[in-house]
Amino acid sequence: MILRAVRLRPEQFFFRTDRSNLWTWSGRSAQPGFPANVVSRTTLSPSESLLLRSLKPGDKCLVHREFQTTCVRNFAFPPLIAAVIRLVGKPVAVLVGRYVRNKWAELPKEQRAGLFQAHRHKLAIATVGLALFGFVYYEMHIEETPFTKRRRFIVFTQKQFAEVAEQQRKMLFESMKDKLLPAKHPAYAQVNRVAQRLIRANNDIPIIHDQKWSVTLIGDKEKNAFVLPTGHIFVFLGMLEMVANDDQLGVVLGHEMAHTILGHGAEQVSVSHFVDYFVIIVMSALWAILPSDVISGFSTYVMNKIVDVMLHLPYSRLLETEADEVGLRLSAKACFDVRESVSFWQRMNIVSHFEGDVAAQVPEFLSTHPTHETRAQKLEESVPKALELRKECNCPPLPLRNPQLDVAALKAKLSKADAVDDPWKPFIVVIK
Ligand SMILES: [Zn+2]
């Protein structure tokens, strides 16, 4: 259901749901004909009612915002069948392709030409039919992302994906059980404080209100955090050491929450499945047409690499950038200093270079994430808008001290540390 809140006159908001109910509401008093208790008697969900009742006059925070609260799909694709096709599809494509190639080779030359001539129309119809089916299937599963209004392909229903995600969560806990920090660990204090501030400030967004959120800390030096579609946020201790303050952690957790509320998990799995079906078809054709197993195997490897670099990786980076953008808005509403988002990624960049982190040096086009530098640049472009939103949410003014000064200080400190800590320094004579 889409709930739209638009401010048409001062101190008066109009709400419209996709059930075409038109509501007006004023913060001073209920409009004639629209007593306040009507809201609770409607078919609105509890979170939507809460949203309507929580509005205050001049609450620009909610103006011109759209919320997607549920995802209604008419045609659901069973994830289990999709997973099986994906698992066995590629080996079957190889076997079918090889079978066709061997049968073709056994035929006398003159018969081959005749066979192709006789069946070329059927082949053309099958190809066009398949392409048409792919197109219609794709178009049938297009929806708009909340917040950013991007058109995207989603196959799984939210309920179906919740089951898959729950399984994923259990497996993850099992695989990391030796590293998980117990809930009484002191490091939870900061994460709890920041996460609760984010959730409280964004509770008017039904997806955030309805979602169950939790945080788990992982006792590992890795500078990372991730989230599951179930709303479980995982933060590595290395990441907590990396953030300079609550504002930076707010940006990090806002990013993770954005992945969940934008449904990136279901989207990524949907797109991967769809691409895989095409890969399976092309693979069987390659193994049928190409003259030997070695050439077919090599071509398949090259094709998979091309699909990765041209489709999967750019797509993953797109979702990361989108989560950065939406996460920044969430942290702006929670009155965090959004300028710290740029500082955080600049810090990450400086530290990863200092530590010689190989993963951070991978060229962007080969990576699932934009580089730290790119993230800092893109966030810098989004900061003015986020500052505006922060102002509209009646947040206290920002400290005058520019967070960039701390980044410069860190850079200077690390370059000094590098010079002092080099154990080979006594054995080096600098010539130039
Ligand atoms: Zn991310």
Boltz pocket constraint, residues with backbone or C-beta under 6 A from the ligand:
constraints:
  - pocket:
      binder: B
      contacts: [[A, 225], [A, 255], [A, 256], [A, 259], [A, 320], [A, 323]]
      max_distance: 6.0
